[in-house]
Amino acid sequence: MTAKVPFFQLEISSAESFRSLNISVKLPRVSPRLPWVGYEPLPPTIGRNIFGRQVCQLPGLFSYAQHIASIDGRRGLFTGLTPRLCSGVLGTVVHGKVLQHYQDGEKPEESNSNLGPCIFKESGPGSAQKEGSPSFDQVIKETTREMIARSAATLITHPFHVITLRSMVQFIGRESKYCGLCDSIVTIYREEGLLGFFAGLIPRLLGDIISLWLCNSLAYLVNTYALDSGVSTMNEMKSYSQAVTGFFASMLTYPFVLVSNLMAVNNCGLAGGSPPYSPLYSSWIDCWCTLQKEGNMSRGNSLFFRKVPFGKTYCCDLRMLI
């Protein structure tokens, strides 16, 4: 007989499977990265939003992909593929090893508990609902383990993440400073030392941790108090609620992603990480405050229907919004 896996654990596994799938689906990532640093190679056009209203909007993902392919060919769409794959594989291994360590530590406790006296609980109409839903203590326990596993994976793979971003951003100035994986490692170590491999790590970790706790906490509240356990499709509805809460959590923590990516390429010797595209920030807090003051906290968060922000104009010479 197979062991019954708690529902909350299944939710985390599904989320992590989707995250691993996301790594392979989003390999051509040069075009969505460029607007993060303020680079807009194509001028805005007059179009319509999802509600049919006429607006001045920036080109979307496919237009940028065509622009990059016209300059660097289709191979240019896969710039940074090698460090991206290394980051994905290594992150998956580290994440799985950390979770396996916790699961192995639980086995002796479970075997000892099975030797104790058997206590029969009275079954009733409310007991099935409690068994099907995780307790709040279990949510905290599983989320804490997931947080540690993801943080460890992020810490180990962040150097590859930095190399990936810099190899993409050098498209702006047409540089070739970060071409190969080994050459990029040597370049970063020679110019910035070990700290250069962890540029932008703190906001990335904070964003991942806050997003994880928001997602699982909201999913627990919705699954426990908002959904009726008597519905036949209860498991499917809980899976959908996990996906929806994860989407909202990622939207709320997007500024951390933006700040992390900007700090990873800031003042690294590339045109995309230097003025006029990016000021020279003293810290990630300085970057956060500057973006907030300029109203750019959501810059690059959409791949389609990219409306020109209010008060911004397009500069053809600099190829950016000012």
C-alpha positions as MATLAB code, in Angstrom:
seq = 'MTAKVPFFQLEISSAESFRSLNISVKLPRVSPRLPWVGYEPLPPTIGRNIFGRQVCQLPGLFSYAQHIASIDGRRGLFTGLTPRLCSGVLGTVVHGKVLQHYQDGEKPEESNSNLGPCIFKESGPGSAQKEGSPSFDQVIKETTREMIARSAATLITHPFHVITLRSMVQFIGRESKYCGLCDSIVTIYREEGLLGFFAGLIPRLLGDIISLWLCNSLAYLVNTYALDSGVSTMNEMKSYSQAVTGFFASMLTYPFVLVSNLMAVNNCGLAGGSPPYSPLYSSWIDCWCTLQKEGNMSRGNSLFFRKVPFGKTYCCDLRMLI';
ca = [
       0.000    0.000    0.000;
       1.391    3.408   -0.960;
       1.795    6.040    1.706;
      -0.699    8.867    1.678;
       0.983   12.177    0.915;
      -0.441   15.223    2.692;
      -2.338   17.583    0.451;
      -0.152   20.542    1.365;
       2.938   18.613    0.346;
       1.305   17.846   -2.975;
       0.683   21.537   -3.503;
       4.334   22.359   -2.917;
       5.433   19.555   -5.215;
       3.105   20.802   -7.932;
       4.397   24.330   -7.526;
       7.996   23.180   -7.713;
       7.241   21.035  -10.764;
       5.725   24.082  -12.440;
       8.798   26.075  -11.459;
      11.084   23.471  -13.031;
       8.915   23.452  -16.148;
       9.133   27.231  -16.221;
      12.911   26.946  -16.574;
      12.639   25.010  -19.809;
       9.752   27.002  -21.275;
      11.346   30.428  -20.863;
      14.700   29.788  -22.456;
      14.510   32.566  -25.083;
      14.672   35.326  -22.459;
      16.714   38.142  -23.996;
      13.754   40.229  -25.161;
      11.859   40.379  -21.832;
      15.075   41.206  -19.954;
      15.971   44.340  -21.900;
      13.032   46.551  -20.805;
      14.012   45.883  -17.175;
      17.074   48.106  -17.579;
      15.051   50.735  -19.457;
      16.161   49.775  -22.961;
      13.415   50.200  -25.573;
      14.865   49.620  -29.064;
      11.488   49.980  -30.781;
       9.315   53.104  -30.566;
       5.768   52.946  -29.175;
       2.803   52.650  -31.473;
      -0.902   53.415  -31.274;
      -2.871   50.317  -30.374;
      -5.727   49.083  -28.270;
      -5.691   47.510  -24.840;
      -7.651   44.450  -23.741;
     -10.725   46.637  -23.236;
     -10.562   48.023  -26.784;
      -9.484   51.513  -25.713;
      -6.957   53.309  -27.918;
      -3.630   53.765  -26.101;
       0.015   54.446  -26.850;
       1.730   51.132  -26.202;
       5.199   49.672  -26.433;
       5.985   46.621  -28.576;
       5.488   43.245  -26.941;
       7.532   40.085  -26.642;
       7.236   38.912  -30.238;
       8.211   42.297  -31.683;
      11.334   42.374  -29.536;
      12.144   38.779  -30.458;
      11.922   39.660  -34.154;
      14.137   42.694  -33.589;
      16.809   40.621  -31.844;
      16.604   37.860  -34.459;
      17.047   40.440  -37.240;
      20.352   41.553  -35.653;
      21.841   38.435  -34.076;
      19.804   35.765  -35.817;
      17.722   33.178  -34.017;
      20.769   32.176  -32.029;
      20.602   35.555  -30.314;
      17.306   34.578  -28.701;
      19.127   31.881  -26.733;
      21.920   34.045  -25.359;
      22.768   32.925  -21.833;
      21.388   29.437  -22.371;
      24.405   27.598  -20.921;
      24.513   29.340  -17.509;
      20.718   29.211  -17.416;
      20.737   25.439  -17.827;
      23.496   25.078  -15.233;
      21.465   27.180  -12.815;
      18.305   25.151  -13.427;
      19.917   21.740  -13.051;
      22.025   22.664  -10.035;
      19.109   24.433   -8.347;
      16.845   21.418   -8.800;
      19.465   19.082   -7.309;
      20.159   21.307   -4.293;
      16.458   21.874   -3.665;
      15.737   18.151   -3.774;
      18.692   17.262   -1.535;
      17.612   19.718    1.170;
      14.031   18.435    1.194;
      15.284   14.845    1.195;
      17.398   15.646    4.246;
      14.302   16.743    6.162;
      12.314   13.714    4.987;
      15.078   11.337    6.103;
      15.092   13.013    9.513;
      11.362   12.369    9.878;
      11.564    8.620    9.257;
      13.006    7.696   12.697;
      10.362    9.857   14.382;
       7.561    8.167   12.434;
       8.877    4.695   13.250;
       9.055    5.564   16.953;
       5.541    6.958   16.915;
       4.231    3.757   15.339;
       5.539    1.769   18.336;
       3.439    3.812   20.748;
      -0.098    3.012   21.867;
      -2.754    3.193   19.204;
      -5.365    5.821   19.948;
      -8.656    5.569   18.121;
     -10.389    8.833   17.296;
     -14.086    9.113   16.928;
     -15.055    9.584   13.334;
     -17.707   12.077   12.493;
     -18.853   14.364    9.738;
     -16.278   17.002   10.742;
     -13.307   14.664   11.021;
     -13.009   14.075    7.284;
     -12.759   17.785    6.708;
      -9.917   18.130    9.222;
      -8.061   15.165    7.781;
      -8.319   16.527    4.246;
      -7.029   19.982    5.157;
      -3.584   20.672    6.591;
      -3.301   22.305    9.979;
      -1.742   25.730   10.337;
       1.259   24.210   12.129;
       1.786   21.871    9.202;
       1.610   24.811    6.786;
       4.291   26.651    8.754;
       6.459   23.533    8.957;
       6.269   22.716    5.247;
       6.677   26.338    4.171;
       9.742   26.750    6.391;
      11.350   23.690    4.812;
      10.507   24.908    1.342;
      11.934   28.328    2.180;
      15.223   26.816    3.341;
      15.419   24.569    0.273;
      14.734   27.395   -2.163;
      17.097   29.769   -0.377;
      19.887   27.198   -0.544;
      19.244   26.622   -4.249;
      19.177   30.376   -4.910;
      22.416   30.917   -3.010;
      24.239   28.188   -4.948;
      22.913   29.142   -8.388;
      23.034   32.944   -8.136;
      26.473   33.239   -9.798;
      25.039   31.548  -12.899;
      22.053   33.892  -12.706;
      24.386   36.909  -12.739;
      26.271   35.574  -15.753;
      22.998   34.908  -17.584;
      21.742   38.446  -17.049;
      24.995   40.098  -18.068;
      25.348   38.002  -21.208;
      21.845   39.142  -22.225;
      22.214   42.807  -21.317;
      25.401   43.189  -23.353;
      23.139   43.126  -26.423;
      22.421   46.810  -25.719;
      26.008   48.012  -26.211;
      26.946   45.219  -28.616;
      29.710   44.082  -26.232;
      31.248   40.627  -26.052;
      32.560   40.754  -22.509;
      30.495   37.851  -21.145;
      30.448   35.270  -23.929;
      31.543   31.905  -22.563;
      30.765   30.505  -19.136;
      34.390   30.029  -18.097;
      35.472   33.393  -19.502;
      32.622   35.106  -17.652;
      33.631   33.498  -14.364;
      37.225   34.675  -14.823;
      36.109   38.189  -15.792;
      33.821   38.646  -12.785;
      36.395   37.288  -10.352;
      39.182   39.451  -11.777;
      37.176   42.699  -11.765;
      34.851   42.313   -8.758;
      36.091   39.395   -6.708;
      33.796   36.836   -5.081;
      31.188   39.467   -4.192;
      30.601   40.079   -7.891;
      29.024   36.627   -8.233;
      26.394   37.552   -5.638;
      25.350   40.965   -6.922;
      21.621   41.402   -6.329;
      21.342   38.328   -4.112;
      19.644   39.962   -1.101;
      16.573   41.382   -2.899;
      16.221   38.123   -4.818;
      16.188   36.083   -1.612;
      13.754   38.482    0.053;
      11.432   38.353   -2.933;
      11.443   34.549   -3.037;
      10.810   34.226    0.707;
       8.009   36.800    0.817;
       6.377   35.340   -2.294;
       6.494   31.805   -0.867;
       4.946   32.777    2.486;
       2.279   34.924    0.837;
       1.372   32.176   -1.612;
       1.097   29.368    0.943;
      -0.597   31.505    3.604;
      -3.239   32.793    1.209;
      -3.755   29.309   -0.221;
      -4.247   27.920    3.292;
      -6.814   30.595    4.174;
      -8.718   30.090    0.921;
      -8.676   26.298    1.106;
      -9.654   26.226    4.783;
     -12.278   28.940    5.065;
     -13.460   29.810    1.547;
     -13.845   26.441   -0.201;
     -16.467   23.872    0.675;
     -14.940   20.456    1.306;
     -18.126   18.751    0.183;
     -17.529   19.626   -3.438;
     -16.497   16.628   -5.547;
     -13.781   18.600   -7.347;
     -12.242   19.851   -4.099;
      -8.689   18.796   -4.936;
      -8.801   20.514   -8.335;
     -10.178   23.707   -6.822;
      -7.406   23.742   -4.205;
      -4.804   23.323   -6.923;
      -6.291   26.259   -8.807;
      -6.320   28.381   -5.658;
      -2.627   27.629   -5.150;
      -1.876   28.781   -8.700;
      -3.954   31.946   -8.354;
      -2.435   32.926   -5.009;
       1.019   32.236   -6.437;
       0.266   34.578   -9.326;
      -0.798   37.406   -7.023;
       2.179   36.806   -4.732;
       4.564   37.054   -7.678;
       2.931   40.316   -8.759;
       3.310   41.834   -5.292;
       6.968   40.826   -5.031;
       7.924   41.814   -8.585;
       9.844   44.940   -7.410;
      12.301   42.644   -5.626;
      12.914   40.785   -8.905;
      13.444   44.052  -10.765;
      15.855   45.452   -8.173;
      17.796   42.175   -8.030;
      18.263   42.070  -11.796;
      19.304   45.713  -11.962;
      21.870   45.243   -9.204;
      23.239   42.133  -10.952;
      24.221   44.204  -14.009;
      24.842   47.564  -12.325;
      28.301   49.055  -12.923;
      29.663   45.845  -14.443;
      31.314   47.487  -17.435;
      28.361   47.110  -19.794;
      26.360   49.885  -21.432;
      23.117   48.383  -20.104;
      24.356   48.648  -16.524;
      25.609   52.223  -16.790;
      24.055   55.658  -17.428;
      21.896   56.654  -19.170;
      20.090   53.315  -18.981;
      20.925   52.607  -15.367;
      22.304   54.973  -12.709;
      25.194   53.753  -10.587;
      23.483   52.581   -7.401;
      25.332   52.429   -4.092;
      23.150   49.586   -2.765;
      19.979   47.725   -3.573;
      18.074   50.025   -1.194;
      19.318   53.014   -3.201;
      18.104   51.254   -6.355;
      14.706   50.615   -4.760;
      14.292   54.233   -3.659;
      15.337   55.563   -7.071;
      12.890   53.335   -8.955;
      10.115   54.230   -6.538;
      10.803   57.946   -6.944;
      10.745   57.642  -10.746;
       7.620   55.453  -10.755;
       9.420   52.515  -12.389;
       8.732   49.791   -9.826;
       6.682   47.809  -12.361;
       8.959   48.367  -15.347;
       9.123   45.319  -17.572;
       6.557   43.268  -15.634;
       4.387   42.677  -18.695;
       5.291   40.949  -21.938;
       2.174   42.086  -23.790;
      -0.106   45.170  -23.714;
       2.776   47.346  -22.533;
       1.272   50.777  -22.082;
       3.560   53.822  -22.049;
       3.608   55.114  -18.456;
       1.948   58.439  -17.796;
       4.370   61.362  -18.110;
       6.987   59.366  -20.040;
       8.160   60.162  -23.567;
      10.209   58.056  -25.941;
      13.729   59.252  -26.814;
      14.782   57.900  -30.201;
      18.459   58.725  -29.715;
      18.783   56.903  -26.383;
      16.133   54.296  -27.208;
      14.510   54.608  -23.816;
      11.638   56.317  -22.016;
      12.505   59.538  -20.236;
];
